[in-house]
Amino acid sequence: MRYQRMKRTLGNVLALLVMAGLLSGCNEAVSETPEPMPVKPVKLLAVEDYVLSSSDNFLAEIDATNRAQLSFQVGGEVQQLNVRMGQRVAKGDVLATLDDSDLTLSLDSAKASYSLARTQWERSQRLYAKKLVSTDVYEQAETNYKAERARYEQARTELGYTQLVAPFDGVVSYTFVKPSQVVAAKQQILNIIDNAKLDVSFTMPVSFVERMGIANLSAQTMWLSLDSEPNVKIPGVFKEISTQPNTDTNTYQATMTVVRPEHRNLLSGMTGQVHIARAEAGLQLSLPDTAWVSRNDNEGTVWVMNPSTHRVAKAEVSLTPKGKILSGLDDKDLVVVAGVETLHEGQEVKAWEREEGI
């Protein structure tokens, strides 16, 4: 009996030891996680920088496509100025008002005179029909009625002139007066511009226009870069060009239209450069031999880094007979041009040398 109890006890101990060993092995297996792969330094080329260098650039200045210099049609004291410089307004908004006390009195007086003249004219009509008044009396009443009606309509119109209303959606670019200031009729009160769509004025040498051809300009890719933000590209559309060059400067005056990007402030007077892409077949970018994962006569494979995640992915590109890239890359792509040998899909990398703005 004692032997059997000892046997069972020994068996339980052995079982516990085996289980402990297994648990220890599991813990070791769990704790043995692979070390993260180090971030590999690579050399990068920005396609955008090549595109920028493959364009003709011209000094430019922004001007509003739609602008208005607003003034009151009548003189008086400025009662309210409801806007400030830089404020956005909608079509129909009341921007400023004049004190209308005097004009209201004038309207009331004109209305009373008009009402009396109409009553007298209507009475003259009835009497003239019965031949109780002369033609001269009737015509005098009619003339007086028409004159008072015109004076009443003029007074009503002038009262409406005491409000300055926005003619279109836009931005107040400048204000010239303050409340309680007395202004004359036609005196400039404020300027308003539509900065949702803007014109960009620039000049091009006659030699460039002759080489490009006026008919081809409208089909060219063009964009604006501001002096304050030279690396930001704002797409534009060719609008117009002068029919005759300026003989003093030997240049044509041209205009491009841009749509204001959201959350970006563009105002008249800002300066920059208009870029016109050169008329070439495709991208025509050449890469060094160290950039290629694989390549043949017609196509090739390169690594492209995602600027947000810093991870690489393969990109298939088509080639010209001279080995230049014809398609497959976007102008925002960052191409790995050195260090491609050991890369794999999704690997994290970092730039170790800047090239062309990178």
NUTORKE-954798 format. One record per residue (C-alpha): residue number from 1; residue in one letter; z, x, y negated. Coordinates in steps of 0.1 Angstrom, whole numbers. Last residue first. Example, Ala and Ser with C-alpha at 12.3 -4.5 7.8 and 13.67 -1.06 7.14 Angstrom:
<2,"S",<71,137,11>>;
<1,"A",<78,123,45>>;
***
This chain:
<358,"I",<-517,158,-659>>;
<357,"G",<-537,161,-692>>;
<356,"E",<-567,180,-679>>;
<355,"E",<-547,199,-653>>;
<354,"R",<-510,201,-649>>;
<353,"E",<-495,222,-621>>;
<352,"W",<-469,213,-596>>;
<351,"A",<-476,176,-595>>;
<350,"K",<-454,157,-570>>;
<349,"V",<-460,143,-535>>;
<348,"E",<-446,116,-513>>;
<347,"Q",<-465,111,-480>>;
<346,"G",<-481,77,-475>>;
<345,"E",<-509,89,-453>>;
<344,"H",<-506,126,-443>>;
<343,"L",<-508,158,-462>>;
<342,"T",<-509,192,-445>>;
<341,"E",<-542,206,-458>>;
<340,"V",<-545,187,-491>>;
<339,"G",<-526,213,-512>>;
<338,"A",<-552,215,-540>>;
<337,"V",<-574,190,-557>>;
<336,"V",<-553,158,-552>>;
<335,"V",<-570,131,-572>>;
<334,"L",<-552,109,-597>>;
<333,"D",<-570,76,-602>>;
<332,"K",<-570,57,-634>>;
<331,"D",<-608,60,-640>>;
<330,"D",<-614,45,-605>>;
<329,"L",<-629,64,-576>>;
<328,"G",<-652,52,-549>>;
<327,"S",<-686,58,-566>>;
<326,"L",<-711,85,-575>>;
<325,"I",<-691,116,-569>>;
<324,"K",<-712,147,-573>>;
<323,"G",<-726,166,-543>>;
<322,"K",<-761,173,-557>>;
<321,"P",<-777,147,-534>>;
<320,"T",<-752,122,-550>>;
<319,"L",<-720,114,-532>>;
<318,"S",<-701,83,-520>>;
<317,"V",<-663,83,-520>>;
<316,"E",<-637,73,-494>>;
<315,"A",<-601,74,-507>>;
<314,"K",<-572,85,-486>>;
<313,"A",<-537,76,-497>>;
<312,"V",<-509,96,-513>>;
<311,"R",<-474,86,-525>>;
<310,"H",<-461,92,-560>>;
<309,"T",<-449,56,-560>>;
<308,"S",<-460,45,-595>>;
<307,"P",<-487,71,-600>>;
<306,"N",<-504,64,-566>>;
<305,"M",<-518,97,-555>>;
<304,"V",<-554,100,-543>>;
<303,"W",<-564,122,-513>>;
<302,"V",<-601,128,-508>>;
<301,"T",<-628,118,-483>>;
<300,"G",<-665,124,-485>>;
<299,"E",<-699,108,-486>>;
<298,"N",<-737,115,-486>>;
<297,"D",<-742,151,-476>>;
<296,"N",<-710,155,-457>>;
<295,"R",<-674,158,-467>>;
<294,"S",<-639,159,-452>>;
<293,"V",<-604,163,-466>>;
<292,"W",<-619,176,-498>>;
<291,"A",<-600,188,-528>>;
<290,"T",<-601,225,-520>>;
<289,"D",<-639,225,-524>>;
<288,"P",<-635,217,-561>>;
<287,"L",<-645,182,-573>>;
<286,"S",<-676,172,-593>>;
<285,"L",<-676,139,-612>>;
<284,"Q",<-709,121,-617>>;
<283,"L",<-692,88,-626>>;
<282,"G",<-723,67,-622>>;
<281,"A",<-757,76,-634>>;
<280,"E",<-752,89,-669>>;
<279,"A",<-755,72,-703>>;
<278,"R",<-726,88,-721>>;
<277,"A",<-696,66,-726>>;
<276,"I",<-691,56,-763>>;
<275,"H",<-656,64,-776>>;
<274,"V",<-645,50,-810>>;
<273,"Q",<-618,71,-826>>;
<272,"G",<-587,63,-845>>;
<271,"T",<-575,48,-878>>;
<270,"M",<-552,19,-887>>;
<269,"G",<-564,2,-919>>;
<268,"S",<-562,-33,-907>>;
<267,"L",<-535,-39,-881>>;
<266,"L",<-531,-36,-844>>;
<265,"N",<-496,-43,-829>>;
<264,"R",<-495,-41,-791>>;
<263,"H",<-474,-66,-770>>;
<262,"E",<-506,-81,-756>>;
<261,"P",<-537,-61,-762>>;
<260,"R",<-556,-70,-794>>;
<259,"V",<-592,-79,-786>>;
<258,"V",<-617,-53,-798>>;
<257,"T",<-650,-57,-817>>;
<256,"M",<-673,-27,-825>>;
<255,"T",<-690,-22,-858>>;
<254,"A",<-717,3,-869>>;
<253,"Q",<-727,21,-901>>;
<252,"Y",<-756,45,-894>>;
<251,"T",<-755,81,-906>>;
<250,"N",<-775,105,-927>>;
<249,"T",<-745,110,-951>>;
<248,"D",<-764,105,-984>>;
<247,"T",<-793,86,-968>>;
<246,"N",<-771,59,-953>>;
<245,"P",<-791,47,-924>>;
<244,"Q",<-810,14,-924>>;
<243,"T",<-807,-16,-901>>;
<242,"S",<-769,-13,-900>>;
<241,"I",<-753,-17,-866>>;
<240,"E",<-736,-47,-849>>;
<239,"K",<-711,-59,-824>>;
<238,"F",<-705,-34,-796>>;
<237,"V",<-677,-46,-773>>;
<236,"G",<-643,-29,-771>>;
<235,"P",<-618,-18,-745>>;
<234,"I",<-585,-3,-758>>;
<233,"K",<-578,30,-742>>;
<232,"V",<-543,45,-748>>;
<231,"N",<-542,83,-746>>;
<230,"P",<-547,88,-783>>;
<229,"E",<-517,67,-793>>;
<228,"S",<-510,72,-831>>;
<227,"D",<-546,83,-837>>;
<226,"L",<-557,52,-820>>;
<225,"S",<-582,51,-791>>;
<224,"L",<-610,26,-790>>;
<223,"W",<-634,18,-762>>;
<222,"M",<-670,18,-753>>;
<221,"T",<-692,12,-722>>;
<220,"Q",<-728,10,-733>>;
<219,"A",<-750,-21,-731>>;
<218,"S",<-749,-29,-768>>;
<217,"L",<-759,7,-776>>;
<216,"N",<-791,5,-755>>;
<215,"A",<-812,-15,-780>>;
<214,"I",<-802,9,-808>>;
<213,"G",<-816,39,-789>>;
<212,"M",<-793,67,-775>>;
<211,"R",<-813,97,-788>>;
<210,"E",<-823,80,-821>>;
<209,"V",<-788,67,-826>>;
<208,"F",<-773,102,-819>>;
<207,"S",<-798,119,-843>>;
<206,"V",<-790,93,-870>>;
<205,"P",<-754,103,-869>>;
<204,"M",<-729,75,-860>>;
<203,"T",<-705,58,-883>>;
<202,"F",<-674,37,-875>>;
<201,"S",<-659,3,-882>>;
<200,"V",<-636,-15,-857>>;
<199,"D",<-635,-52,-860>>;
<198,"L",<-604,-71,-848>>;
<197,"K",<-597,-101,-826>>;
<196,"A",<-561,-113,-823>>;
<195,"N",<-554,-98,-857>>;
<194,"D",<-565,-127,-878>>;
<193,"I",<-557,-118,-913>>;
<192,"I",<-537,-134,-941>>;
<191,"N",<-533,-122,-977>>;
<190,"L",<-508,-136,-1002>>;
<189,"I",<-505,-151,-1037>>;
<188,"Q",<-536,-140,-1056>>;
<187,"Q",<-539,-157,-1090>>;
<186,"K",<-566,-184,-1088>>;
<185,"A",<-547,-207,-1112>>;
<184,"A",<-519,-188,-1130>>;
<183,"V",<-485,-180,-1115>>;
<182,"V",<-449,-185,-1127>>;
<181,"Q",<-424,-168,-1104>>;
<180,"S",<-395,-190,-1092>>;
<179,"P",<-401,-177,-1056>>;
<178,"K",<-417,-143,-1052>>;
<177,"V",<-453,-131,-1056>>;
<176,"F",<-478,-107,-1041>>;
<175,"T",<-474,-111,-1003>>;
<174,"Y",<-493,-89,-978>>;
<173,"S",<-506,-89,-942>>;
<172,"V",<-495,-124,-932>>;
<171,"V",<-506,-127,-896>>;
<170,"G",<-531,-150,-880>>;
<169,"D",<-541,-185,-869>>;
<168,"F",<-565,-201,-893>>;
<167,"P",<-568,-216,-928>>;
<166,"A",<-530,-213,-935>>;
<165,"V",<-520,-238,-962>>;
<164,"L",<-509,-232,-998>>;
<163,"Q",<-495,-264,-1012>>;
<162,"T",<-495,-272,-1049>>;
<161,"Y",<-533,-279,-1046>>;
<160,"G",<-525,-314,-1032>>;
<159,"L",<-512,-324,-1066>>;
<158,"E",<-544,-312,-1081>>;
<157,"T",<-564,-336,-1058>>;
<156,"R",<-543,-366,-1068>>;
<155,"A",<-547,-357,-1105>>;
<154,"Q",<-585,-354,-1100>>;
<153,"E",<-587,-387,-1082>>;
<152,"Y",<-568,-404,-1111>>;
<151,"R",<-590,-388,-1137>>;
<150,"A",<-621,-399,-1119>>;
<149,"R",<-608,-435,-1116>>;
<148,"E",<-599,-434,-1153>>;
<147,"A",<-635,-424,-1162>>;
<146,"K",<-651,-450,-1139>>;
<145,"Y",<-630,-478,-1154>>;
<144,"N",<-637,-467,-1190>>;
<143,"T",<-674,-468,-1183>>;
<142,"E",<-672,-502,-1167>>;
<141,"A",<-652,-516,-1197>>;
<140,"Q",<-677,-501,-1221>>;
<139,"E",<-706,-516,-1201>>;
<138,"Y",<-690,-551,-1203>>;
<137,"V",<-683,-549,-1240>>;
<136,"D",<-719,-536,-1247>>;
<135,"T",<-734,-564,-1226>>;
<134,"S",<-717,-590,-1246>>;
<133,"V",<-689,-612,-1235>>;
<132,"L",<-688,-649,-1226>>;
<131,"K",<-720,-649,-1207>>;
<130,"K",<-704,-665,-1176>>;
<129,"A",<-712,-634,-1155>>;
<128,"Y",<-700,-613,-1184>>;
<127,"L",<-667,-630,-1184>>;
<126,"R",<-662,-624,-1146>>;
<125,"Q",<-673,-588,-1149>>;
<124,"S",<-652,-582,-1180>>;
<123,"R",<-621,-593,-1161>>;
<122,"E",<-629,-569,-1132>>;
<121,"W",<-633,-541,-1158>>;
<120,"Q",<-600,-549,-1175>>;
<119,"T",<-582,-548,-1141>>;
<118,"R",<-598,-516,-1131>>;
<117,"A",<-589,-500,-1164>>;
<116,"L",<-553,-510,-1160>>;
<115,"S",<-550,-496,-1125>>;
<114,"Y",<-567,-464,-1136>>;
<113,"S",<-543,-460,-1165>>;
<112,"A",<-513,-465,-1142>>;
<111,"K",<-527,-441,-1116>>;
<110,"A",<-534,-414,-1142>>;
<109,"S",<-498,-417,-1155>>;
<108,"D",<-483,-414,-1120>>;
<107,"L",<-506,-385,-1112>>;
<106,"S",<-496,-367,-1144>>;
<105,"L",<-460,-372,-1136>>;
<104,"T",<-465,-358,-1101>>;
<103,"L",<-484,-328,-1116>>;
<102,"D",<-455,-320,-1139>>;
<101,"S",<-429,-321,-1110>>;
<100,"D",<-451,-303,-1085>>;
<99,"D",<-432,-270,-1083>>;
<98,"L",<-456,-249,-1064>>;
<97,"T",<-456,-244,-1026>>;
<96,"A",<-461,-215,-1001>>;
<95,"L",<-472,-209,-965>>;
<94,"V",<-476,-245,-952>>;
<93,"D",<-488,-241,-916>>;
<92,"G",<-522,-257,-910>>;
<91,"K",<-536,-229,-887>>;
<90,"A",<-507,-210,-872>>;
<89,"V",<-486,-182,-887>>;
<88,"R",<-475,-148,-875>>;
<87,"Q",<-451,-129,-899>>;
<86,"G",<-460,-93,-908>>;
<85,"M",<-452,-98,-945>>;
<84,"R",<-429,-128,-951>>;
<83,"V",<-435,-165,-950>>;
<82,"N",<-422,-197,-966>>;
<81,"L",<-426,-188,-1002>>;
<80,"Q",<-411,-219,-1020>>;
<79,"Q",<-411,-232,-1056>>;
<78,"V",<-437,-209,-1072>>;
<77,"E",<-439,-221,-1108>>;
<76,"G",<-473,-234,-1120>>;
<75,"G",<-510,-228,-1121>>;
<74,"V",<-537,-247,-1102>>;
<73,"Q",<-561,-238,-1074>>;
<72,"F",<-534,-218,-1057>>;
<71,"S",<-543,-184,-1042>>;
<70,"L",<-551,-171,-1007>>;
<69,"Q",<-570,-139,-998>>;
<68,"A",<-584,-145,-964>>;
<67,"R",<-593,-124,-934>>;
<66,"N",<-613,-128,-902>>;
<65,"T",<-626,-98,-882>>;
<64,"A",<-598,-77,-896>>;
<63,"D",<-606,-40,-901>>;
<62,"I",<-597,-10,-879>>;
<61,"E",<-610,24,-888>>;
<60,"A",<-631,48,-868>>;
<59,"L",<-640,85,-864>>;
<58,"F",<-667,89,-837>>;
<57,"N",<-665,102,-801>>;
<56,"D",<-692,107,-776>>;
<55,"S",<-680,103,-740>>;
<54,"S",<-678,124,-709>>;
<53,"S",<-645,141,-719>>;
<52,"L",<-628,108,-718>>;
<51,"V",<-643,101,-684>>;
<50,"Y",<-631,135,-671>>;
<49,"D",<-596,128,-684>>;
<48,"E",<-596,94,-667>>;
<47,"V",<-603,110,-634>>;
<46,"A",<-570,128,-636>>;
<45,"L",<-569,159,-615>>;
<44,"L",<-538,169,-594>>;
<43,"K",<-524,200,-578>>;
<42,"V",<-498,194,-551>>;
<41,"P",<-461,199,-546>>;
<40,"K",<-448,183,-514>>;
<39,"V",<-417,161,-515>>;
<38,"P",<-395,171,-486>>;
<37,"M",<-396,149,-455>>;
<36,"P",<-363,130,-451>>;
<35,"E",<-341,144,-423>>;
<34,"P",<-343,125,-390>>;
<33,"T",<-312,106,-381>>;
<32,"E",<-288,121,-354>>;
<31,"S",<-257,100,-362>>;
<30,"V",<-269,71,-340>>;
<29,"A",<-276,94,-311>>;
<28,"E",<-242,111,-315>>;
<27,"N",<-225,77,-316>>;
<26,"C",<-243,66,-285>>;
<25,"G",<-233,98,-266>>;
<24,"S",<-196,92,-276>>;
<23,"L",<-199,56,-263>>;
<22,"L",<-213,68,-230>>;
<21,"G",<-186,94,-226>>;
<20,"A",<-159,69,-233>>;
<19,"M",<-174,45,-207>>;
<18,"V",<-173,73,-181>>;
<17,"L",<-137,82,-189>>;
<16,"L",<-127,45,-187>>;
<15,"A",<-143,42,-153>>;
<14,"L",<-126,73,-140>>;
<13,"V",<-92,60,-151>>;
<12,"N",<-99,26,-135>>;
<11,"G",<-108,43,-102>>;
<10,"L",<-77,65,-102>>;
<9,"T",<-56,34,-107>>;
<8,"R",<-73,16,-78>>;
<7,"K",<-68,45,-55>>;
<6,"M",<-31,49,-66>>;
<5,"R",<-26,12,-58>>;
<4,"Q",<-43,16,-24>>;
<3,"Y",<-22,46,-15>>;
<2,"R",<10,28,-24>>;
<1,"M",<0,0,0>>;
***
